[in-house]
Amino acid sequence: MSANDFINMLVYRGDDFSMSLSLKDQNQDPIDITGWTFSFTVKDKTYKSDVDAKILIDVTTHSDPVNGQTGIFIPHALTDPLEGVFQYDLQFTTQLNVIRTFARGQINFIDDVSRR
């Protein structure tokens, strides 16, 4: 992913899903993300407050922060009640409290067959 990507996703309702992120600068060198927070937000309408979000995930522990490696895991309990097209964005907040939207798009939660 690069900054300001518009990425649409398709997820089965009731499934776990995850995203692996690798942040690099313009020279393709890893960006140290130590102390950063990554926020993943899903809403049915972008103008609604975050308190009305369908999914809010904040990640502060990273797999390899010095080398810009992190991930976001969304458990099935959060996707289970969702069906249809929603808006999402992915932001990071640096140690200096700089906030930047990294990616946004639509996420379509589609019905599946299994209900176990």
C-alpha positions as CSV (number, residue, x, y, z in Angstrom):
1,M,0.0,0.0,0.0
2,S,1.1,3.5,-0.6
3,A,-0.3,6.7,0.8
4,N,-3.8,7.6,-0.2
5,D,-4.7,4.3,-1.9
6,F,-8.4,3.8,-2.6
7,I,-8.9,0.1,-2.1
8,N,-12.2,-1.8,-2.2
9,M,-12.4,-5.0,-0.2
10,L,-14.8,-8.0,-0.2
11,V,-15.3,-9.9,3.1
12,Y,-17.6,-12.7,4.0
13,R,-19.9,-11.8,6.9
14,G,-18.8,-13.7,10.0
15,D,-15.2,-14.3,8.9
16,D,-12.0,-13.1,10.5
17,F,-9.8,-11.1,8.3
18,S,-6.5,-9.4,8.5
19,M,-4.3,-6.9,6.7
20,S,-0.5,-6.9,6.7
21,L,1.1,-3.4,6.3
22,S,4.6,-2.5,5.3
23,L,5.5,1.2,5.4
24,K,8.3,2.5,3.3
25,D,9.5,5.9,2.3
26,Q,9.9,7.3,-1.2
27,N,13.3,5.5,-1.5
28,Q,11.6,2.2,-0.5
29,D,13.4,2.2,2.9
30,P,11.4,1.0,5.9
31,I,9.8,3.6,8.1
32,D,10.2,3.2,11.8
33,I,6.7,3.1,13.2
34,T,7.7,2.6,16.9
35,G,5.1,4.3,19.0
36,W,2.6,4.8,16.2
37,T,-1.1,3.9,16.4
38,F,-2.9,2.5,13.4
39,S,-6.7,3.0,13.3
40,F,-9.2,1.0,11.2
41,T,-12.7,2.4,11.1
42,V,-15.8,1.1,9.2
43,K,-19.0,3.1,9.0
44,D,-22.2,2.9,6.9
45,K,-22.1,6.7,6.4
46,T,-18.8,8.7,6.4
47,Y,-20.5,11.7,8.0
48,K,-21.4,9.7,11.2
49,S,-19.4,10.1,14.4
50,D,-16.9,7.4,15.3
51,V,-19.2,6.4,18.2
52,D,-21.6,5.1,15.5
53,A,-18.9,3.2,13.7
54,K,-19.5,-0.5,13.0
55,I,-15.9,-1.4,13.5
56,L,-13.2,0.5,15.4
57,I,-9.8,-1.1,15.8
58,D,-6.6,0.6,17.1
59,V,-3.3,-1.2,16.8
60,T,-0.4,0.0,19.0
61,T,1.7,-3.2,19.0
62,H,3.5,-4.0,15.8
63,S,5.2,-7.1,14.4
64,D,8.4,-5.3,13.4
65,P,8.1,-1.6,14.1
66,V,11.7,-0.7,13.2
67,N,11.2,-2.1,9.8
68,G,7.7,-0.6,9.3
69,Q,5.8,-3.9,9.7
70,T,2.4,-4.1,11.3
71,G,-1.0,-5.8,10.9
72,I,-4.7,-5.3,11.6
73,F,-6.8,-8.2,12.7
74,I,-10.6,-8.0,12.6
75,P,-12.3,-10.8,14.5
76,H,-15.4,-12.6,13.1
77,A,-17.5,-11.3,16.0
78,L,-17.3,-7.8,14.5
79,T,-18.0,-8.9,10.9
80,D,-20.9,-11.2,11.8
81,P,-23.7,-8.6,12.1
82,L,-22.6,-6.7,8.9
83,E,-24.0,-7.2,5.4
84,G,-23.8,-4.7,2.6
85,V,-21.4,-2.0,1.5
86,F,-19.7,0.2,4.1
87,Q,-17.0,2.9,4.0
88,Y,-13.6,2.4,5.7
89,D,-10.4,4.2,6.3
90,L,-7.0,3.4,7.7
91,Q,-5.1,6.1,9.5
92,F,-1.9,6.3,11.5
93,T,-0.9,8.6,14.2
94,T,2.8,9.2,14.8
95,Q,4.7,9.7,18.0
96,L,4.5,13.5,17.3
97,N,0.7,13.3,17.0
98,V,0.7,13.7,13.2
99,I,-2.4,12.0,11.8
100,R,-2.6,10.8,8.2
101,T,-5.2,8.8,6.3
102,F,-3.2,5.9,4.7
103,A,-6.0,4.3,2.7
104,R,-9.8,4.4,2.3
105,G,-12.4,2.6,0.3
106,Q,-15.5,0.5,0.4
107,I,-15.7,-2.8,2.1
108,N,-18.5,-5.1,1.0
109,F,-19.6,-7.7,3.6
110,I,-21.4,-10.4,1.7
111,D,-23.6,-13.1,3.0
112,D,-22.1,-16.6,3.3
113,V,-23.8,-20.0,3.5
114,S,-22.4,-21.3,6.8
115,R,-24.0,-20.1,10.1
116,R,-22.1,-22.2,12.6
